Amino acid sequence: MAKLYFRYGAMNSGKTTGLLQTAHNYEERGQTVLIIKASIDTKGDDAVVSRLGVSRRVDLLVSASEDLGARVREHVRARLAPGSRTSLRQAVDCILVDEAQFLTAAQVDQLMEIVLLEEVPVLAYGIRTDFRTVSFPGSRRLLEIAHSLEELKTICRCGRKALFSARRVAGSADSAGGFVFDGDQVAIDGAEVTYEALCGTCYLQAGGRLSG
């Protein structure tokens, strides 16, 4: 039976690296994968990029307003010969989603429908909570309905298991930079914003607070 998997972890826990390895494993056996990421994730443009330096172009970039199930079916139909009766299950062996926290709850439900009705497994990789320890909508829904939950672990600067992804901003003429704990939920890491995986103790000592 196909399943919806959610593999989650803090920054630097190897989520994208794991996705790329999974894609390689399927393709090494002659099977077909479909790689998806949300268009709001501008890092790498139309590619998924591992912190180890490995990257790969995605098959679908989706916005929050799109029906993810419809986009998947349209993409697969476009690759088939006109009039083909090949099913989605016959055309795709696995769907892989990078940065799944950026999906909407409705899009996660649409992935579950693909799993249940088309019998195509979906492996979603993402972060459970934001820099304020608040759940992302996509992650929350995945935690609610996924068949399988797997935590990908990484360590804090102190050696403990990291739980949270703390946001850092670059310094400027008006600011020394450092950790911040207020702001928009989504800020893609790059030159101005970076993230560090911290354990709960180091997160609080850096100035973070637990938001209920």
N, C-alpha and C positions, 0 to 999 in steps of 0.2 A: 504494500500500500504506500502510495506517495505521501509525503509529509511536508509540513511547513516547519523549517528549522530557524531558530534565531540564535546566532552566535554573537555575543556582545562582550564588550570590555572597554576599559579606559583607553586613552590615547597610548599609542606605542605598544598595544597588546597583540599586534600582528593580524588584525582583522583583514586588511586588504591583501596582505601577503598570503593569508590562508585562502582567501577567495581565488587569487591567481593560481595557487597550487591546486585547488580543487578543479578549476577550469582545465589546467594541464592534465590532471589525472583522468578526467572524462575524455578529453580529446586524444590522449595517448591510446585510449581503447577504441578510437574511431567513433565516439559519441559526440553529440552536438550540444553546446551550451548557449544560453542567451544571457548576456550580461547587461544589467540595468543600473542606472544611478539617477538620482534626482538632479534636475538642471540647476537647482539652487546651489549645489556643490560645484563651485567654479574652479576649484583646485584641479589642475590637469585638463581643464576644458572638457573635451569629450572623451577623456581617458580616466581609468582608475590608476592611481599612482601609489605604490607602496613606499614607505619610508626607507626601504632597502634600495630604492632606485629602480625597481622593476615597474613597468607600466604596460597598459594594454587599452586599446580603444574599446569603448562600450558599444553595444548594439543599439541601445535605446537610452535617450535622455528624456526624462518625463518631468513635466511641471505639476504643481500641486492641483491644478484645475483639470487635469486629464484623467480619463478612465483608464487605469493601468491595464485592466483585463482586455479592453478593446484595443489598446495600443499594441499589446503583445500579439493578439490574433491578427491584426492588420499587418504587422511586421512579418509574421510567419507566412501569411497568405502571399505577400509581395515577393517572397523568395521562392514560391512554388510555381510550377507551370500552370498556365491558365486552365481552369476547369479541373485542377487536381482535387481529388477527394482525400488527400492525405490529412490525417487528423493532427492536432497540435501535439498530442502524445507521440505520434510517429515522427514528427518533424523536429522536436526538441526533447532532449533527454533530461535536462536540468536547467532551471533558471537561477541565476546568481544575482543578488542585489547588494551593491556596495553603499555604505552610508545610509542604511535603511531607516535611521532615525528621522530623516528628512521626508519620508513618505507621510501622507495623511493617513488617518485611521481608515478612511474609506478605501484607500489604495491597498492597505494591508488586507482588508476584507476581500478585495478583488484578487489578490494573490492567493488567499485561502480558497476562493472559488475555483481558481485554476487547479490547485492541488486536488481538491475534492471532486470536481466535475471532469477535469481533463486528465487526471492522474499523472501530473508532472510535478516532481519534487521541486521545492523552492528553498534555497538557502539564503537567508538574509543576514547580513553582517552590519553591526552598528554599535553606537554608544547608547547606553541605557539612560543616562541623565546628562543635563547640560552643566555649564560651569557654576551654576547656582544650586546644583543637586536636584533640579526639577526635571521630571520626565519629559522627553520629547513625545509628541503625539504618536508618531509611528512606532517608537519603542514601546510605549505604553500598550498599544494595541497588540503588538507582537507578544509581549509578556502575557497578555490576557488570553490569546487564542492559539499560539504556536504549539505544535505537537511536541517539539523538543527545544529545550533551552540549554545553552552551553556557554559558560563564562570562559572567556579567553583572558588569562591572567598576565599581569605585568607587575613590576615592582616600583615602589616609591624611591625617592632619593635616599631615604633612611634605611631601606632594605625590607620594609614591610610590604605586604601586598597592597597595590594601589587600588583605590575605590573610585576616585573622582578625577575629572579632567578640569584642572584649574586654568583660567585664561590669563595670559600675560599680554600687555600692550607695550609697544616700543616707546622709548622716551622721546621727548620733543623739547622745544625751547621753553614750553610752559609746564612740562611734566617730566618727572624722573622715570616714568614708566613703572613696570612691575605688575604684580597680580591685581586684577580687578574683579569685583563680585557683583557689579550692577551693569545693566546694558541689555541690548537685544539678545534674544536667545541664540540666534544664528549669527556667527561671524566666522567666516572661513579662514583657516590659518594661512598665513603668508608672511610678507615682510612686516606688516604692522601688528598682526595678532598671531600669537603662538599659544600652544597649550602644553601643560605638563601634568603627567599622571601623578597624583599624590594619594597617600593613605589618609584616612579620616583625621588622624592627629595632626599631620603636617598641613592638611587643608585648613583646619581651624587655626593653627598657629600662624598661617600665612594671612589670616584675616577673614577667612571664609566663615559662613554661617549656614546652619542647616535650616532650609526653608520647608515649612509644613504646608 
